[in-house]
């Protein structure tokens, strides 16, 4: 049987002959981490302006990660021309028929491996006595990975272990940082709470932060991983404090994928001063204030005041 070929190239406005019509919805996919939860719907239909006398078949196939695969098809005279699912992909569904002049294949969850070329083949007769015509359309589905879930672990702390001020604690974050197709700079942001009305403050001491190399994830073809470590000298102010880390891609903070960790109790030494500053007066300042007040009162009532240097900051009035 002689087949007449009609194809549509990658430019949807250039048609070499009457071509089938494939629709991808959405036409571009961005994954958070290694998967998404928005379905992909692929529709296949014969050319709308071909003057078709009889539609013989519709087929949806793909060439993703260099693996050709038939996804769905419908044939006139077979199972009433209804669409059949030819794939072995979990959760996929099909709809449509030859009578509908359209079939649809739906993928509920996408991954990096679904990036590839999707193809619609339509076979039809332009007249009863004519040779069958095979008409093809194809579109590329671009799947890109965005930064995904991050995990944070405390390297030097186990459970509710009591920590000591002056010792070092290391927090480590690890997770997806996006694929290499996105040329935006990948950076890590560390933040902490101080309970001053602002949710989180940026950790500005970059000397305490060490980022590892970006590596390809072995299980996710289009995704990369990286670790970031924060090594901090603990202070009493760290007791019960919450830290978080997140990935910044270009100028976008992925706070929805941030990781959190709350420290346990940090025991401090007697007389230690808060690392965030203590606005209360010191002992010497208090003694000076007392002396000043006493002298002022003595002068006001006309009493001579003598300071006896028996002990520091001791005042005698006579």
PEPEUR-V855323 format. One record per pair of residues at least 4 apart in sequence whose C-alpha atoms are under 6 Angstrom apart, sorted by sequence separation. I is the first residue (numbers start at 1). GAP is how many residues later the second one is. D is the distance in Angstrom with one decimal. If there is no record, write none. Layout:
[[I GAP D] [I GAP D]]
This chain:
[[31 4 5.4] [63 4 5.3] [77 4 5.7] [96 4 6.0] [248 4 5.5] [274 4 5.9] [281 4 5.9] [299 4 6.0] [31 5 5.3] [63 5 4.3] [76 5 4.7] [248 5 4.5] [298 5 5.1] [62 6 5.7] [75 6 5.0] [96 6 5.6] [97 6 5.7] [217 6 5.8] [8 7 5.0] [62 7 5.4] [74 7 5.4] [96 7 4.2] [125 7 4.9] [193 7 4.8] [217 7 5.0] [247 7 5.8] [61 8 5.6] [74 8 5.5] [95 8 5.7] [124 8 5.5] [192 8 5.2] [216 8 4.4] [217 8 5.9] [307 8 5.7] [61 9 4.2] [74 9 4.4] [85 9 6.0] [95 9 5.2] [124 9 5.4] [191 9 5.8] [192 9 5.4] [215 9 5.5] [61 10 5.0] [73 10 5.4] [94 10 5.5] [123 10 5.5] [191 10 5.3] [215 10 5.4] [6 11 4.9] [8 11 5.5] [60 11 5.5] [73 11 5.5] [94 11 4.6] [123 11 4.4] [191 11 4.4] [214 11 5.7] [6 12 5.7] [7 12 5.1] [60 12 5.1] [72 12 5.5] [83 12 5.8] [93 12 5.9] [122 12 5.6] [191 12 5.0] [214 12 4.9] [246 12 4.5] [305 12 5.8] [6 13 5.4] [59 13 5.8] [72 13 4.7] [83 13 5.7] [93 13 5.3] [122 13 5.1] [156 13 5.7] [190 13 5.4] [245 13 5.7] [59 14 4.2] [72 14 5.0] [83 14 5.3] [92 14 5.5] [121 14 5.7] [245 14 5.5] [25 15 5.7] [58 15 5.5] [71 15 4.9] [82 15 4.1] [92 15 4.8] [121 15 4.6] [155 15 5.4] [212 15 5.2] [244 15 5.4] [25 16 5.2] [58 16 5.3] [71 16 4.7] [81 16 5.3] [120 16 5.6] [155 16 6.0] [211 16 5.9] [244 16 4.3] [24 17 6.0] [57 17 5.5] [81 17 5.0] [120 17 5.3] [154 17 4.6] [211 17 4.3] [243 17 5.7] [24 18 4.9] [57 18 4.4] [119 18 5.8] [153 18 5.8] [210 18 5.8] [243 18 5.3] [23 19 5.6] [56 19 6.0] [119 19 4.3] [153 19 5.3] [210 19 5.1] [242 19 5.6] [23 20 5.1] [56 20 5.2] [118 20 5.5] [152 20 5.5] [209 20 5.6] [242 20 4.2] [22 21 5.5] [118 21 5.4] [152 21 4.3] [209 21 4.6] [241 21 5.6] [22 22 4.7] [117 22 5.7] [151 22 5.5] [208 22 5.6] [240 22 6.0] [241 22 5.5] [21 23 5.9] [117 23 4.3] [151 23 5.5] [208 23 5.3] [240 23 5.0] [21 24 5.2] [116 24 5.6] [150 24 5.6] [240 24 5.2] [20 25 5.9] [116 25 5.4] [150 25 4.4] [239 25 5.8] [240 25 6.0] [20 26 4.5] [115 26 5.5] [149 26 5.9] [239 26 4.5] [287 26 5.8] [20 27 4.4] [115 27 5.3] [239 27 4.8] [19 28 5.1] [115 28 5.0] [148 28 4.9] [18 29 6.0] [147 29 5.1] [147 30 4.2] [236 30 5.4] [112 31 6.0] [147 31 4.5] [18 32 5.7] [146 32 4.2] [236 32 5.3] [145 33 5.0] [145 34 5.2] [179 43 5.3] [179 44 4.6] [178 45 5.5] [179 45 5.7] [178 46 5.7] [177 47 5.7] [176 48 5.7] [177 48 5.6] [176 49 4.6] [193 49 5.7] [64 50 5.8] [175 50 5.4] [192 50 5.8] [64 51 5.7] [175 51 6.0] [192 51 4.4] [64 52 4.1] [174 52 5.8] [191 52 5.8] [63 53 5.8] [174 53 4.3] [191 53 5.3] [63 54 5.2] [173 54 5.5] [190 54 5.9] [62 55 5.5] [173 55 5.2] [190 55 4.5] [45 56 5.9] [62 56 4.2] [172 56 5.8] [189 56 5.6] [45 57 4.6] [61 57 6.0] [62 57 5.6] [172 57 4.4] [189 57 5.4] [44 58 5.6] [61 58 5.2] [171 58 5.7] [188 58 5.9] [44 59 5.4] [60 59 5.8] [171 59 5.2] [188 59 4.7] [43 60 5.8] [60 60 4.8] [170 60 5.6] [187 60 6.0] [188 60 5.9] [43 61 4.4] [59 61 5.7] [170 61 4.3] [187 61 5.1] [42 62 5.5] [59 62 5.1] [169 62 5.6] [186 62 5.9] [42 63 5.2] [58 63 5.7] [169 63 5.4] [186 63 4.9] [41 64 5.9] [58 64 4.6] [168 64 5.4] [185 64 5.8] [41 65 4.5] [57 65 5.8] [168 65 4.3] [184 65 5.9] [185 65 5.1] [40 66 5.6] [57 66 5.2] [167 66 5.5] [168 66 5.9] [184 66 4.8] [40 67 5.1] [56 67 5.4] [166 67 5.6] [167 67 5.7] [39 68 5.4] [56 68 5.0] [166 68 5.3] [39 69 4.0] [55 69 4.3] [165 69 4.9] [39 70 5.7] [54 70 5.6] [165 70 4.6] [54 71 5.1] [165 71 5.9] [37 72 5.4] [53 72 5.5] [36 73 5.9] [52 73 5.9] [53 73 4.9] [36 74 5.8] [52 74 4.6] [53 74 5.1] [35 75 5.6] [51 75 6.0] [35 76 4.7] [44 76 5.4] [46 76 5.3] [34 77 6.0] [145 78 5.9] [22 98 5.6] [20 102 6.0] [164 102 5.2] [165 102 5.9] [162 103 5.2] [163 103 4.5] [164 103 4.9] [165 103 5.1] [160 104 5.4] [162 104 5.9] [152 107 5.6] [149 108 4.8] [150 108 5.8] [151 108 5.4] [148 109 5.8] [150 109 5.4] [112 110 5.4] [30 113 5.9] [28 114 5.3] [29 114 4.8] [30 114 4.8] [31 114 4.6] [32 114 5.0] [33 114 5.7] [20 115 5.2] [22 115 5.9] [30 115 5.6] [31 115 5.7] [32 115 6.0] [33 115 3.6] [19 116 5.0] [20 116 5.0] [21 116 5.6] [32 116 4.9] [19 117 5.7] [20 117 5.2] [5 128 5.9] [7 128 5.6] [3 129 5.3] [4 129 4.5] [5 129 5.0] [6 129 4.3] [7 129 4.6] [8 129 5.0] [3 130 5.3] [4 130 6.0] [5 130 5.8] [7 130 5.9] [33 143 5.8]]
